[in-house]
Amino acid sequence: MNTQVSDLSVLAGLTSLQSLYLMNTQVSDLSPLAGLTNLQILHDLNKAKPPRHRKRLASRR
C-alpha cells in the first residue's frame, strides 16, 4: 500500500515530535525534519531515498 504523502514540511513546526515512521510514501526530502531536535526515532522504510538526507539528519546529533 502506497500513500500520497510526499511533503514533510508540515511537520517542521512539531518540535516535540519524538518518533516518525515513514513507509511506502513518496517522500524524497527529509530536510524539513532537520530542526526537530526531539526526534529520536526515524524509521524511513521508503526504497527510493537519496542517502544525502540520511547523513544530514544523522550529523545533527
Protein Blocks (a to p, Z undefined) as FASTA:
>chain_A
ZZfbfbfklmmmmmmbmbdcdehiabfbfklmmmmmklmbdcdfbfbbcfklmmmmmmmZ
Z
